Amino acid sequence: MQPMFAVLLQSAPNQASRPLSADNGSIWHHMADALYQSLDRILSLLIAVLPGILAFIVALAVFTLIGMVVSSLLRRGLTVARFDEHLARSRGGLDWAPSTSPTAVIARVTFWASVLLGLVLGVSAFDASYSTATTLPSSLLPYLTRLVGAAVLLVAGTLIARFLARSVLIGAVNEQLQYARFLSLGIKWLVLVLTAAMVLDHLQMGGNIVGLAFGILFGGIVLTLALAVGLGSRDLVSRSLESHAEQSGERGVAPAASSTSGSAESIRHF
Amino acid sequence: MATTDSVFESSSPSVRPGTELLVLLAAMTPEQREQILANLATSFPADGLVIASPDELPTDSEAPFRMIAAPASETSWTLTAADFINAYQLAEKNEARAILMLSRESGSLGPSALRDLANAVLAGSTDLAVPCYDLPPRTGLVNSAIFYPLGRALFASPVRFPLAVDLGLSLRMAERLATAAHRLTALNQAETPLWPVNEATVAGFAIGQFDVGLRTLPQPGGPDLNTILPLLTGSLFSDIEAKAAFWQRSRQLPPAEKNRPMSPASPPEAATDIAPMLQAFRLAYTNLNEIWSLVLPPNSLVGLKRLSTSDAAAFHMPEGLWARIVFDFVLAYRLRTINRGHLLGSLIPLYLAWVASHVNVTASGVDPASHIETVAAAFEADKTYLVSRWRWPDRFNP
C-alpha cells in the first residue's frame, strides 16, 4: 500500500504541468482502447462458444423432432395392433385409463428418451467446443450439471415432503389426534429443511455453515418437540392419548360398547 | 330357517346320491369344528362328503366323514384369494363336483342352511350360492354402506352380502375364482379378498341367494378399521375398475327387495353413542378438507360443511350425498387423483359420518333394512353420474 502512495505523490507534479485538452484526449483514447479490447474479448468468446450453443440447440431440436415422429408412429402402430387389449387380456382384464394406457406410456417414454438423448448429445457437442474456448471459466459446465442435480433434489424433496405430510395428516386424523395438523406441518418442514440443506450442499454453497445451520435447526426442532411433549404439553398429550385409548376400543372392528351408557348397543363394522 | 331367495331360486333342489361335496373349513376351535361336523352329519350322507380343514385332524377312526388336511390361511375372518386357490385345487384333487366354503363361527349356521347352500350347487342349477344372513341391526355396516349398494347399482346384483364368508361353489365357478385369485397371488396379494358375486355376474353364471338365518360373523382380530376399510374398499374399487366395460352397460335392475327380517331392534334405552364418530368426522372436516376438495365436487363439499355444523341429534347424511361421495371416491381411485392410500384413508371419517347418520335414522324408528334399501336406491339412481364421469372425467362438475 505504501509504495503505491509514493508513486502517486511522485507523479502528481508531472500531471499538473501537462495541458488539460491533451490529458482528456489521452484518457478517452485509453478508455476507448480498453473498451474495444473488452468488446473484442467478449466477441471472441462468443464466437468460440457459439458453435457449441448452436450444436446443442440443433441436437436438441433434431432429437425432439425424431422423438415426436417415433412416438407418433409407435402410438399409431400399437393402436392398430390393439396392443392395449392384448395386454389387458394377458394381465387379466385390467381396464387402463386413457391417459395411462400402455400405448400412451410407451409413446411418452419413447419421446422423452429421445429428448434426453438429444440433451446428452447437445451437451457433449457443447463440451467439445467449450474445450477449445479456453477463455470460458472452467467450472461453468460442471456447475450447470450440479444445478440440474440440485433442481432434481429440490423437486423430489418437495414431493416427498408433501406425501409424508399427507400420510401423517390422514393417519393422525383417523387416530383422532387433535394435533394432527401440527404433526403434519412438523414433518413437512423437517423434510423441507433437510432438502434445502441437501440442495445447498450439492451446490457447494455455504460450506460448513449449511451443515452446521442444518444440524442446529434440525436438532432444535426435534429438541423442541421433545420438550413440548415431555414438559410443556404433557397434560395435553396425556389427555389426547387417554382420549385416543378410549376411542380406539369403540372404533375397533370388534364389538364395542359406548362409553356413556352401560346399556349402549354395540356397533360392528364387519 | 333357511328359505330360498325368490329372486333367484324357487326351490331347493335335492342332492343326487353319490355326489361328492368338498367342505373347506377355516381354522377354528375344536368346539366350533365339532358343531359344524354335527350339523354336516345331519345334512349330508357321509359317503359323498370330504372335509378339508387346516386344523389338526381328529385321530378318531370312527369319524363319519373322510377328512383331509387343507393349507392354513393367514386371514381367518374373510375369504381371500389364497382360500379360493386352495378350494379349487382340493376339489380337483378329490374330484369333488361342488365346494362348500365355511368360515370361522359357521357353527351358528343350521343344518338346513348348509343343505340349501350345498344342494343348490350340487344340483347344477346354481354356480354360486350366497347366504343372506340375519344380522343384528348395527352389524355389518361397511357392507350395508358400501359393498351392497355398489354391487346393486353397478352389477344389478341383489346379493345382500357380497363379501359373504360362507359360499357354495360349482366347480366351474371355483375354477374362475381360482383364475382370478392367481392373478392376485402373482402380484403378491394372496391375502386380498375376492368378489365372487361380481365374478359370477360378469361370467354370466347363475347366482342363488339363500336366507340362512342368524350367523355370528367372524371379526378381524388384530388390525383395526383404519387398516381394514382401505384394504376392502381398495380391493372393491380395483374390481370395479377392472370390470368397467361390463357395468357401464345399462342393466335390468332387480325388483326392489322386500324387507328382510332382521334381528329385533334394540329397546329404546339401548342407544348407541354416536359422539365419538361425530367427533372423528368433525376433526377430519377441519383437517382433511383440502384433500377432500381434490376428490369431491363443490356440491358435496357444501353438504359436508352443513353436516359438520349440525347437532348430534339432528345429524343426518342424505342418502344422495353418500352415494355421490362413494362414486367420487371410485372415480378418484380410477384417475389416481391423489395417492390411493391417502384416498382410501380419507374415506374413513366420511364412512363414520354415514354410520352415525344410520344410527340416528334407525333410532328414530325407521327399520334398518328399509334404510339400507333407501341407500341402495340412491346409488342406483345416481349410477348415470358415475358412468358419465367415468367416460368424461374432465367435464364440468358443479
Interface residues (C-beta under 8 A of the other chain):
Chain A: R91 G92 G93 L94 D95 A97 T100 F163 R166 S167 L169 I170 G171 V173 N174 E175 Q176 Q178 A180 R181 Q247 S248 E250 R251 G252 V253 A254 P255 S258 S259 T260 S261 S263 A264 E265 S266 I267 R268 H269 F270
Chain B: W77 T78 P136 R138 T139 G140 L141 V142 N143 A180 R183 L217 Q219 P220 P223 D224 L225 N226 I228 L229 E241 A242 K243 A244 A245 S266 E269 A270 A271 T272 D273 A275 P276 M277 Q279 A280 L283 A284 N287 L288 I291 R334 L335 R336 I338 N339 G341 H342 G345 S346 I348 P349 L352 V355 V359
